Amino acid sequence: MTATAFLNDPAYGPVDICRRIRNKRFAVIPEFLHSHVAKMYARACKRSDYREANLELYYTASAAVDQLKCGDFNLQNDDDAVKAWADVQAERITKAMNKTADIMAVSRVCVELCAFYGFDLPVDIDHPKATIDDRVSMVLRLSDARFWRRNMRKRQIRSIDQLARNLRAVHEYQQPYISNGAFKLRRQQKRRNRLLLEQLEATNQDGYTALIAELADKSVSKPEIRRAELMVRLRGFEEVADKLGHVGVFYTITCPSKYHPTSKGWKNRKYNGSTPRQAQDYLNGVWSGIRKRLKEAGVQVYGFRVAEPHSDGTPHSHMLFFMREEHRLQVNKIMRDHAMKEDGQEQGAEKYRFDVELIDKSKGGATAYISKYISKNIDGHGVGYDNYGHDAKQSAARICEWAGAWGIRQFQQIGGPSVTVWRELRRVKKEHLDDWEQRTGQKMPDVITKAREVADWADWAAYVMIMGGPMLPSAERPIKTWMTTAPQVARIDGKTESINPFRYGAFGDLVHVVKGVISHGSALLTRRYIWEVKSKYESKGVEFSDAQRSPWSSVNNCPDTNFSPSEREVIRLRALQEVSALDQEMITEGNFCPIPPPSPSWVARVRHAVADRRARNEALPEGDSVDRSVERLWAGWDTGELEDLGELWYV
């Protein structure tokens, strides 16, 4: 029995006539909305008559057709259709590239195609500083079917969810937080991703092998680990505040009424059609204004900001901030002014738009105030039921998919030291630190040693104080993330065969990777492994090192790409420009290794190879120079000139 079968009753109009009309209209409406729309139809019949109900159904079906269309693509199509469509679009760009070498003409095709489907360009080619390389990068991206698949899937999920919100199907009594259709698509997407991870295995240079899925389960992408880390950081901030005599204040900011499609399940006549992403942009704008005013007033706060949805999918912000007692009233006023700046006089604004509460230690402290919001937005652990009486674990699953569907950042740390540095330090055990000092012949600064120790103990409060306290600007922190360009290493039978000093991504972009942490000219390597990733079922593998794309593990899931000769020339010229700029910088500083440890720069290595050639009485050709040798060696890195680079480059 279908969701609309109960309408085949004379009470809802002449059966033979209305059934044919209804079947035609319901055919273009997503199936998960049939029950909801059928109830709307029944209410319209009781409120007026079947003619009014049919007219309302016509408008509903027309809205569904318009909203579920992206260019010439029907968003109700399945994922196989999305893949086939993406292949066609990528082939269009590829044919344009093969037809002409004029990159400007090809980029115009890309702009027109993205405009037709309403997609944002991956590169801002209209920026004043945009170069021809940016256009090349854009063309390469759009010639990849993955770009089109990713954008169409995102559009599909968001359009289906927004249609359900416009029809008032997303609220606490029916489909809370996110529509059932969007939730189903997100779950299917996650299952596809998980299946892929379970089919790939990574092997490092020590012979350790693990599935990518297993590595992902050991990172902060796992809900339990993510929740535990957030609680550690939150508790650490509270301990710091207690030590410094700061007070904690809990704030809540809600969007104006026009961003909400429903009010307790009923239609909100002020609703302007805004999506959750647009509502979150409003909240981000409010926070941006608050932050600017606080900076102008010389007031500093630190803590966490949490984005959480109402049952209709509209986000609101919870904030737990610590500050000096003398700043509390000033911060309250600034935040209230900005929260009520837009539509602050509307009915209910005083009651619902802004709330502030001073943390009462007798009720469990600051952590108790926000811990339930953290848990409720991750996995629902220890919460029981949400604000609407639904099981918290089921609600958490829907909230996480809501955030993923609309690209909303759920948790944001305000102030305090870098969590990236914290995570990098936690990678390093004491024996690894000792081994690194022995190999480099350099003792790490005390600040790195102490920070690594407290990070290993998960003592966020001690880490904050070692890093200069909760309010020190990021630029003045004693430890920073150490990033460098990634080398391209080729291995056969576990032995290094060739090295390219720069590795380029699939779209011609220079790849930068996190290698460790750095303080006062001394650096600690935290990414110790090079990983080779391949399918469990295939012998052919692709080599990666470090993590450039995946937030889950120290491996990259982007395979190397095959560039055409013209594309390689563009990449080579870009690299030569970068090398020249680096060379001038080093000459100015008077050394060739401005950022330790211990591997010198690529240019220094080339110069060293040239010096070795001279030492072997293999003089350079007449008229040649070191700079020309640098260029010549870059043009062919398989010449064997740089086999002496040393193992420290790769660990």
LUMTOR-718313 format. One line per 10 residues: number of its first residue (from 1); for each residue x, y, z of C-alpha. Coordinates in Angstrom, 3 decimals, decimal comma, m for minus. Example, Ala and Ser with C-alpha at 12.3 -4.5 7.8 and 13.67 -1.06 7.14 Angstrom:
2
1 = 12,300/m4,500/7,800 ~ 13,670/m1,060/7,140
***
This chain:
651
1 = 0,000/0,000/0,000 ~ 1,468/3,350/m1,055 ~ 1,634/6,475/1,068 ~ m1,020/8,109/m1,109 ~ m3,477/5,186/m1,247 ~ m5,737/6,648/1,443 ~ m6,555/9,515/m0,948 ~ m8,488/7,075/m3,186 ~ m11,615/7,870/m1,281 ~ m14,631/9,878/m2,476
11 = m14,100/12,215/0,456 ~ m11,075/13,595/m1,412 ~ m12,824/14,197/m4,727 ~ m14,064/12,086/m7,660 ~ m11,794/9,031/m7,594 ~ m11,392/8,474/m11,350 ~ m10,581/12,106/m12,116 ~ m8,488/12,986/m9,064 ~ m6,503/9,744/m9,034 ~ m5,178/10,429/m12,540
21 = m4,247/14,001/m11,611 ~ m2,637/12,992/m8,327 ~ m0,601/10,185/m9,883 ~ 0,812/12,598/m12,445 ~ 1,764/15,152/m9,787 ~ 3,200/12,671/m7,294 ~ 5,390/11,122/m10,016 ~ 7,678/14,188/m9,978 ~ 7,852/14,461/m6,174 ~ 10,536/12,435/m4,304
31 = 9,045/9,299/m2,794 ~ 10,155/10,089/0,767 ~ 7,888/13,170/0,620 ~ 4,776/11,378/m0,666 ~ 3,292/10,781/2,775 ~ 3,860/14,391/3,833 ~ 2,413/15,845/0,604 ~ m0,551/13,466/0,774 ~ m1,378/14,786/4,244 ~ m1,102/18,343/2,899
41 = m3,556/17,369/0,145 ~ m5,991/15,869/2,669 ~ m5,857/18,998/4,839 ~ m6,517/21,185/1,785 ~ m9,588/19,077/0,953 ~ m10,972/19,462/4,450 ~ m10,111/23,155/4,550 ~ m11,670/23,891/1,141 ~ m12,417/21,214/m1,500 ~ m10,647/18,834/m3,869
51 = m10,252/21,545/m6,538 ~ m8,219/23,716/m4,169 ~ m6,224/20,643/m3,104 ~ m5,415/19,774/m6,739 ~ m4,298/23,342/m7,392 ~ m2,058/23,300/m4,330 ~ m0,648/19,933/m5,425 ~ 0,079/21,405/m8,868 ~ 2,125/24,220/m7,321 ~ 3,945/21,734/m5,078
61 = 4,827/19,483/m8,009 ~ 5,971/22,468/m10,095 ~ 8,218/23,632/m7,259 ~ 9,687/20,127/m6,989 ~ 10,434/20,012/m10,722 ~ 12,129/23,421/m10,632 ~ 14,152/22,749/m7,493 ~ 15,247/19,258/m8,487 ~ 16,743/20,323/m11,785 ~ 20,373/21,325/m12,249
71 = 20,887/22,512/m15,799 ~ 19,701/19,597/m17,911 ~ 20,162/17,037/m15,103 ~ 17,327/15,635/m12,984 ~ 18,478/15,514/m9,371 ~ 16,208/12,549/m8,669 ~ 18,470/10,349/m10,793 ~ 20,511/7,673/m9,023 ~ 24,267/7,741/m8,454 ~ 25,034/5,739/m11,603
81 = 23,412/8,517/m13,607 ~ 25,527/11,081/m11,737 ~ 28,709/9,172/m12,652 ~ 27,723/8,891/m16,306 ~ 26,844/12,583/m16,457 ~ 30,164/13,550/m14,818 ~ 32,102/11,513/m17,369 ~ 30,355/13,380/m20,189 ~ 31,234/16,802/m18,735 ~ 34,865/15,846/m18,182
91 = 35,021/14,572/m21,761 ~ 33,702/17,927/m22,984 ~ 36,609/19,764/m21,384 ~ 39,110/17,170/m22,574 ~ 37,895/17,549/m26,174 ~ 38,196/21,323/m25,891 ~ 41,790/20,910/m24,656 ~ 42,616/18,604/m27,550 ~ 41,000/20,918/m30,065 ~ 43,031/24,012/m29,247
101 = 46,187/24,963/m27,334 ~ 44,666/28,347/m26,422 ~ 44,205/28,061/m22,653 ~ 42,057/31,207/m22,612 ~ 39,570/29,653/m25,030 ~ 39,401/26,421/m23,017 ~ 38,942/28,340/m19,771 ~ 35,981/30,198/m21,306 ~ 34,369/26,833/m22,036 ~ 34,908/25,889/m18,380
111 = 33,359/29,140/m17,154 ~ 30,288/28,724/m19,372 ~ 29,769/25,093/m18,390 ~ 30,002/25,843/m14,660 ~ 27,642/28,801/m15,073 ~ 25,086/26,590/m16,859 ~ 24,997/24,121/m13,960 ~ 25,385/26,783/m11,271 ~ 28,692/25,488/m9,899 ~ 31,405/27,694/m8,428
121 = 34,699/27,720/m10,285 ~ 37,453/25,866/m8,401 ~ 39,825/28,795/m9,023 ~ 39,070/32,513/m8,889 ~ 40,386/33,469/m12,329 ~ 38,995/37,010/m11,986 ~ 41,211/37,775/m9,002 ~ 43,680/40,604/m9,726 ~ 46,592/38,295/m8,927 ~ 45,301/35,361/m10,997
131 = 47,840/34,012/m13,495 ~ 47,803/31,749/m16,516 ~ 48,820/28,934/m14,159 ~ 45,541/29,402/m12,297 ~ 43,639/28,931/m15,535 ~ 45,654/25,791/m16,330 ~ 44,858/24,448/m12,860 ~ 41,155/25,182/m13,359 ~ 41,064/23,448/m16,746 ~ 42,819/20,372/m15,349
141 = 40,318/20,182/m12,490 ~ 37,309/20,424/m14,773 ~ 38,730/17,761/m17,093 ~ 38,493/15,338/m14,164 ~ 35,131/13,596/m13,689 ~ 35,640/13,694/m9,919 ~ 35,057/17,476/m9,909 ~ 31,674/17,071/m11,589 ~ 30,643/14,056/m9,487 ~ 31,493/15,821/m6,250
151 = 29,617/19,015/m7,129 ~ 26,548/17,263/m8,522 ~ 26,259/14,979/m5,490 ~ 26,503/18,005/m3,216 ~ 23,882/19,856/m5,244 ~ 21,629/16,788/m5,245 ~ 21,697/16,376/m1,456 ~ 21,208/20,069/m0,728 ~ 18,399/20,556/m3,240 ~ 16,468/17,544/m1,961
161 = 16,871/18,685/1,643 ~ 15,883/22,260/0,851 ~ 12,783/21,071/m1,021 ~ 11,717/19,151/2,082 ~ 12,341/22,234/4,225 ~ 10,295/24,418/1,880 ~ 7,444/21,897/2,120 ~ 7,696/22,020/5,933 ~ 8,587/18,333/6,220 ~ 11,736/18,976/8,302
171 = 10,805/19,620/11,911 ~ 10,634/17,880/15,273 ~ 7,417/15,928/14,558 ~ 8,382/14,424/11,179 ~ 11,980/14,519/9,894 ~ 14,121/16,371/12,442 ~ 17,310/18,262/11,481 ~ 17,636/16,822/7,950 ~ 15,178/15,293/5,492 ~ 15,020/11,524/5,161
181 = 15,979/11,764/1,495 ~ 19,156/13,779/2,151 ~ 19,991/11,589/5,143 ~ 19,723/8,464/2,974 ~ 21,986/9,931/0,272 ~ 24,601/10,958/2,843 ~ 24,566/7,471/4,365 ~ 25,011/5,905/0,937 ~ 27,915/8,249/0,305 ~ 29,578/7,246/3,563
191 = 29,107/3,572/2,806 ~ 30,814/4,042/m0,557 ~ 33,705/5,853/1,125 ~ 34,029/3,190/3,805 ~ 34,006/0,415/1,225 ~ 36,822/2,145/m0,627 ~ 38,876/2,522/2,561 ~ 38,396/m1,161/3,343 ~ 39,701/m2,082/m0,104 ~ 42,945/m0,101/0,230
201 = 45,961/m1,022/2,319 ~ 49,022/1,043/3,184 ~ 52,563/m0,236/3,740 ~ 55,376/1,869/5,169 ~ 59,134/1,492/4,798 ~ 59,287/m0,653/7,967 ~ 56,992/m3,229/6,400 ~ 53,986/m2,380/8,568 ~ 50,738/m2,920/6,630 ~ 47,233/m1,820/7,586
211 = 43,954/m1,099/5,896 ~ 43,252/2,584/5,350 ~ 39,982/2,001/7,231 ~ 41,973/0,819/10,270 ~ 44,181/3,914/10,152 ~ 41,098/6,120/9,874 ~ 39,632/4,517/13,008 ~ 42,714/5,597/14,956 ~ 42,331/9,278/14,066 ~ 40,025/12,115/15,114
221 = 37,636/11,165/12,318 ~ 36,339/8,453/14,641 ~ 33,474/9,966/16,720 ~ 34,673/8,598/20,065 ~ 38,187/9,995/19,578 ~ 36,864/13,302/18,285 ~ 34,574/13,716/21,280 ~ 37,332/12,760/23,740 ~ 39,778/15,257/22,245 ~ 37,239/18,080/22,347
231 = 36,456/17,322/25,984 ~ 40,174/17,287/26,846 ~ 40,658/20,684/25,232 ~ 37,538/22,110/26,845 ~ 38,526/20,869/30,281 ~ 42,037/22,208/29,742 ~ 40,736/25,684/28,964 ~ 38,645/25,574/32,141 ~ 41,712/24,654/34,209 ~ 43,666/27,511/32,649
241 = 40,816/29,934/33,400 ~ 40,707/28,788/37,037 ~ 44,448/29,262/37,348 ~ 44,372/32,765/35,833 ~ 41,222/33,854/37,669 ~ 39,142/34,205/34,499 ~ 35,376/33,712/34,367 ~ 33,383/31,570/31,954 ~ 30,240/32,750/30,186 ~ 27,866/30,683/28,046
251 = 26,182/32,415/25,083 ~ 23,512/31,362/22,588 ~ 22,758/33,282/19,373 ~ 19,786/32,347/17,176 ~ 18,960/33,448/13,629 ~ 16,081/35,889/12,988 ~ 12,654/34,425/12,280 ~ 12,995/34,809/8,491 ~ 15,628/32,034/8,389 ~ 13,231/29,452/9,895
261 = 10,809/27,584/7,564 ~ 8,619/26,351/10,417 ~ 7,649/27,162/13,962 ~ 6,812/24,033/15,959 ~ 5,882/22,290/12,740 ~ 3,651/25,107/11,448 ~ 4,422/27,299/8,442 ~ 6,417/30,442/9,211 ~ 5,053/33,206/6,970 ~ 8,211/35,286/7,457
271 = 10,426/32,584/5,965 ~ 12,515/33,957/3,075 ~ 13,645/30,619/1,611 ~ 17,118/30,667/3,171 ~ 19,118/27,447/3,304 ~ 20,985/26,238/6,413 ~ 24,227/27,316/4,712 ~ 22,905/30,865/4,267 ~ 21,733/30,920/7,880 ~ 25,190/29,795/8,993
281 = 26,727/32,547/6,844 ~ 24,570/35,008/8,794 ~ 25,848/33,621/12,108 ~ 29,431/33,753/10,828 ~ 28,862/37,386/9,892 ~ 27,582/38,122/13,384 ~ 30,637/36,468/14,920 ~ 32,937/38,352/12,545 ~ 31,455/41,634/13,703 ~ 31,769/40,620/17,367
291 = 35,403/39,622/16,885 ~ 36,189/42,937/15,215 ~ 34,589/44,939/18,029 ~ 36,411/42,906/20,675 ~ 39,733/43,527/18,949 ~ 39,073/47,262/18,716 ~ 38,231/47,293/22,440 ~ 41,390/45,354/23,332 ~ 39,328/42,519/24,840 ~ 40,389/38,900/24,439
301 = 38,339/35,744/24,915 ~ 39,059/32,060/24,443 ~ 36,954/28,918/24,386 ~ 34,719/27,129/21,881 ~ 31,963/27,947/19,409 ~ 29,475/25,198/18,478 ~ 27,052/25,180/15,529 ~ 23,907/23,173/16,208 ~ 20,677/22,820/14,190 ~ 17,142/23,459/15,317
311 = 14,725/20,695/14,376 ~ 13,938/22,545/11,102 ~ 17,608/22,463/10,077 ~ 18,309/26,144/10,812 ~ 21,592/26,507/12,759 ~ 22,203/28,455/15,935 ~ 25,425/29,088/17,860 ~ 26,459/28,081/21,369 ~ 29,622/29,702/22,699 ~ 31,568/29,098/25,869
321 = 34,115/31,869/26,387 ~ 36,571/32,573/29,181 ~ 37,705/36,130/29,889 ~ 38,861/38,536/32,558 ~ 36,126/39,439/35,039 ~ 36,453/43,165/34,268 ~ 35,668/42,456/30,588 ~ 32,549/40,355/31,131 ~ 29,872/43,063/30,945 ~ 31,591/44,706/27,978
331 = 31,695/41,395/26,096 ~ 28,033/40,767/26,939 ~ 27,022/44,124/25,487 ~ 29,072/43,715/22,300 ~ 27,668/40,267/21,643 ~ 24,094/41,328/22,346 ~ 24,378/44,374/20,070 ~ 25,508/42,264/17,125 ~ 23,066/39,425/17,798 ~ 20,105/41,845/17,795
341 = 21,371/44,098/15,011 ~ 19,198/42,470/12,315 ~ 15,440/42,326/12,982 ~ 16,026/42,928/16,657 ~ 12,573/44,478/17,119 ~ 10,559/41,531/15,794 ~ 8,197/39,646/18,077 ~ 10,001/37,144/20,301 ~ 13,478/38,532/19,571 ~ 14,147/39,544/23,183
351 = 13,270/36,056/24,396 ~ 14,827/33,811/21,752 ~ 17,542/35,616/19,815 ~ 20,232/36,042/22,469 ~ 20,923/34,363/25,779 ~ 23,807/34,753/28,203 ~ 24,552/32,775/31,357 ~ 27,443/33,159/33,786 ~ 29,011/29,807/34,590 ~ 28,026/28,642/38,057
361 = 30,724/26,412/39,537 ~ 28,227/24,875/41,929 ~ 26,435/23,320/38,925 ~ 29,478/21,458/37,683 ~ 31,678/24,036/36,029 ~ 32,095/25,192/32,441 ~ 32,671/21,731/31,000 ~ 29,263/20,559/32,237 ~ 27,556/23,440/30,396 ~ 28,788/22,596/26,914
371 = 29,703/18,906/27,142 ~ 26,162/17,808/26,252 ~ 26,247/19,980/23,131 ~ 29,526/18,401/22,066 ~ 28,227/14,887/22,640 ~ 24,837/15,603/21,080 ~ 26,516/16,813/17,891 ~ 28,940/13,868/17,559 ~ 27,544/10,536/18,778 ~ 24,972/11,271/21,512
381 = 27,049/9,495/24,166 ~ 25,646/9,971/27,667 ~ 22,887/12,381/26,604 ~ 19,846/10,103/26,513 ~ 17,321/12,260/24,643 ~ 17,586/15,506/22,683 ~ 15,502/18,643/23,251 ~ 12,601/17,177/21,268 ~ 12,400/13,818/23,028 ~ 14,204/11,824/20,315
391 = 16,904/9,280/21,068 ~ 20,151/11,269/21,266 ~ 22,234/8,739/19,324 ~ 19,793/8,727/16,416 ~ 19,604/12,516/16,545 ~ 23,426/12,775/16,575 ~ 23,578/10,687/13,395 ~ 21,135/13,053/11,685 ~ 22,954/16,153/12,991 ~ 26,312/14,918/11,680
401 = 24,793/14,274/8,246 ~ 23,144/17,709/8,363 ~ 26,541/19,335/8,965 ~ 28,170/17,280/6,215 ~ 25,391/17,945/3,719 ~ 25,530/21,713/4,163 ~ 29,271/22,063/4,774 ~ 28,843/23,550/8,241 ~ 31,725/23,504/10,688 ~ 30,361/22,184/13,960
411 = 33,174/23,044/16,394 ~ 35,551/25,993/16,345 ~ 38,237/26,774/18,890 ~ 38,499/30,467/19,695 ~ 41,901/31,607/20,937 ~ 44,488/29,316/22,475 ~ 47,378/27,522/20,758 ~ 47,283/25,448/17,595 ~ 45,631/22,052/17,847 ~ 47,626/20,967/14,768
421 = 50,877/21,398/16,692 ~ 49,289/19,471/19,586 ~ 48,353/16,573/17,324 ~ 51,776/16,515/15,691 ~ 53,499/16,395/19,085 ~ 51,288/13,498/20,149 ~ 52,636/11,491/17,223 ~ 56,125/11,473/18,722 ~ 57,112/9,072/21,484 ~ 60,126/9,609/23,722
431 = 62,222/7,055/21,836 ~ 61,445/8,749/18,540 ~ 62,546/12,098/19,955 ~ 65,825/10,582/21,198 ~ 66,409/8,918/17,840 ~ 65,806/12,188/15,998 ~ 68,251/14,087/18,210 ~ 70,869/11,400/17,680 ~ 70,484/11,391/13,918 ~ 70,534/15,165/13,560
441 = 73,183/15,773/16,219 ~ 70,985/18,545/17,571 ~ 69,196/18,716/20,897 ~ 65,623/19,897/20,677 ~ 64,712/23,135/22,498 ~ 63,203/22,661/25,941 ~ 59,896/24,133/24,767 ~ 59,463/21,323/22,208 ~ 60,546/18,649/24,695 ~ 58,149/19,875/27,385
451 = 55,270/20,448/24,969 ~ 55,694/16,926/23,567 ~ 55,650/15,490/27,066 ~ 52,438/17,243/28,204 ~ 50,769/16,524/24,864 ~ 51,577/12,837/25,353 ~ 49,881/13,086/28,757 ~ 46,836/14,768/27,122 ~ 47,324/17,775/29,434 ~ 45,861/20,599/27,364
461 = 46,104/23,124/30,203 ~ 49,860/22,613/30,586 ~ 50,271/22,731/26,798 ~ 48,431/26,078/26,642 ~ 50,749/27,598/29,243 ~ 53,897/26,237/27,587 ~ 52,703/27,779/24,331 ~ 52,428/31,209/25,943 ~ 48,990/31,166/27,533 ~ 45,481/31,320/26,087
471 = 45,600/34,852/24,666 ~ 48,969/35,078/22,907 ~ 48,677/35,842/19,148 ~ 49,420/32,879/16,881 ~ 52,407/34,616/15,276 ~ 54,129/34,827/18,673 ~ 53,643/31,185/19,693 ~ 56,977/29,432/20,386 ~ 56,135/26,305/18,328 ~ 54,683/26,306/14,844
481 = 53,813/23,726/12,229 ~ 56,728/22,796/9,952 ~ 55,628/22,498/6,334 ~ 57,665/21,857/3,222 ~ 57,267/20,855/m0,378 ~ 56,850/17,145/m0,870 ~ 59,497/15,241/m2,849 ~ 58,462/12,715/m5,465 ~ 60,199/9,446/m4,620 ~ 60,269/6,454/m6,945
491 = 61,137/3,038/m5,518 ~ 61,726/m0,377/m7,038 ~ 61,984/m3,390/m4,717 ~ 62,097/m1,054/m1,740 ~ 65,135/0,874/m3,009 ~ 65,164/4,534/m3,974 ~ 65,571/4,894/m7,715 ~ 64,902/8,562/m8,422 ~ 63,906/11,730/m6,642 ~ 62,069/14,773/m7,891
501 = 62,368/17,733/m5,471 ~ 58,808/18,892/m6,100 ~ 55,722/16,759/m6,280 ~ 52,746/18,184/m8,108 ~ 49,186/17,213/m7,454 ~ 46,730/15,894/m9,975 ~ 46,032/19,441/m11,217 ~ 49,536/20,857/m11,431 ~ 49,622/22,437/m7,961 ~ 52,781/22,256/m5,910
511 = 52,140/19,902/m2,984 ~ 53,008/21,134/0,501 ~ 52,959/18,714/3,406 ~ 53,243/18,853/7,180 ~ 56,553/17,333/8,256 ~ 56,591/18,220/11,948 ~ 56,934/21,197/14,278 ~ 59,546/23,950/14,427 ~ 60,741/26,313/17,163 ~ 63,529/28,888/17,082
521 = 65,181/27,353/14,038 ~ 65,068/23,777/15,329 ~ 62,528/21,329/13,972 ~ 61,201/17,974/15,054 ~ 60,114/15,473/12,426 ~ 56,744/13,928/13,294 ~ 55,789/12,361/9,934 ~ 58,326/9,548/9,910 ~ 56,902/7,238/7,275 ~ 56,445/6,996/3,554
531 = 53,372/4,980/2,680 ~ 52,677/2,921/m0,401 ~ 48,934/2,564/m0,946 ~ 47,420/m0,120/m3,132 ~ 44,316/m2,221/m3,478 ~ 44,080/m5,452/m1,524 ~ 43,095/m7,196/m4,737 ~ 45,616/m5,714/m7,150 ~ 49,386/m5,928/m7,235 ~ 49,772/m2,531/m8,870
541 = 50,196/0,272/m6,332 ~ 50,749/4,010/m6,255 ~ 53,212/5,589/m3,846 ~ 52,361/8,412/m1,513 ~ 54,018/10,117/1,431 ~ 52,412/12,051/4,241 ~ 48,821/13,287/4,107 ~ 47,919/15,963/1,629 ~ 44,199/15,352/1,146 ~ 42,840/12,939/3,697
551 = 42,314/14,250/7,248 ~ 42,356/10,664/8,527 ~ 45,903/9,375/8,165 ~ 49,420/10,129/7,002 ~ 48,801/8,882/3,503 ~ 47,604/10,621/0,381 ~ 44,831/9,107/m1,693 ~ 45,580/11,222/m4,781 ~ 47,294/9,144/m7,467 ~ 50,003/10,620/m9,641
561 = 48,767/12,043/m12,895 ~ 50,099/11,863/m16,426 ~ 50,638/15,355/m17,826 ~ 50,860/16,209/m21,487 ~ 54,135/17,770/m22,739 ~ 52,589/21,248/m22,755 ~ 51,320/20,815/m19,195 ~ 54,712/19,578/m18,037 ~ 56,324/22,643/m19,581 ~ 54,004/24,915/m17,612
571 = 54,869/23,026/m14,415 ~ 58,602/23,111/m15,173 ~ 58,597/26,881/m15,779 ~ 56,668/27,458/m12,553 ~ 59,167/25,372/m10,620 ~ 62,101/27,274/m12,123 ~ 60,525/30,552/m11,004 ~ 60,103/29,211/m7,489 ~ 63,654/27,898/m7,402 ~ 64,988/31,262/m8,574
581 = 63,022/33,087/m5,874 ~ 64,249/30,618/m3,252 ~ 67,830/31,042/m4,461 ~ 67,656/34,822/m4,085 ~ 66,154/34,483/m0,609 ~ 68,968/32,177/0,469 ~ 71,637/34,461/m0,950 ~ 70,126/37,329/1,018 ~ 70,129/35,280/4,218 ~ 73,648/34,030/3,561
591 = 72,909/30,333/3,743 ~ 71,252/27,558/1,800 ~ 69,233/25,937/4,569 ~ 67,039/28,577/6,209 ~ 64,588/26,010/7,590 ~ 66,087/22,960/9,309 ~ 66,272/20,059/9,850 ~ 68,571/18,581/8,406 ~ 67,991/18,206/4,700 ~ 69,254/21,256/2,789
601 = 67,146/22,867/0,121 ~ 66,851/21,451/m3,337 ~ 69,010/24,231/m4,795 ~ 71,737/23,541/m2,261 ~ 71,668/19,877/m3,219 ~ 72,097/20,743/m6,880 ~ 75,012/23,015/m6,063 ~ 76,527/20,254/m3,989 ~ 76,244/17,861/m6,928 ~ 77,927/20,427/m9,194
611 = 80,746/20,863/m6,669 ~ 81,242/17,088/m6,599 ~ 81,504/17,069/m10,380 ~ 84,218/19,710/m10,176 ~ 86,016/17,762/m7,450 ~ 86,158/14,795/m9,805 ~ 87,774/17,073/m12,376 ~ 84,626/16,953/m14,456 ~ 84,588/20,617/m15,340 ~ 81,443/22,312/m16,523
621 = 81,198/23,120/m20,240 ~ 82,736/26,416/m21,207 ~ 80,327/29,253/m20,657 ~ 78,177/27,184/m18,328 ~ 77,301/28,289/m14,809 ~ 75,945/26,854/m11,614 ~ 72,528/28,409/m12,315 ~ 72,404/26,817/m15,757 ~ 73,403/23,514/m14,177 ~ 70,509/23,883/m11,767
631 = 68,161/24,340/m14,704 ~ 69,691/21,422/m16,581 ~ 69,418/19,078/m13,613 ~ 65,792/20,078/m13,061 ~ 65,019/19,176/m16,674 ~ 66,099/15,588/m16,083 ~ 66,105/14,222/m12,554 ~ 66,699/10,676/m13,729 ~ 70,330/11,480/m14,608 ~ 71,620/10,100/m11,315
641 = 73,296/13,403/m10,398 ~ 71,617/13,518/m6,995 ~ 71,945/9,981/m5,695 ~ 73,762/11,326/m2,624 ~ 70,738/13,108/m1,172 ~ 70,721/10,961/1,964 ~ 68,024/9,044/3,779 ~ 66,940/11,845/6,111 ~ 64,955/13,386/3,259 ~ 62,585/10,460/3,158
651 = 61,878/9,500/6,769
***
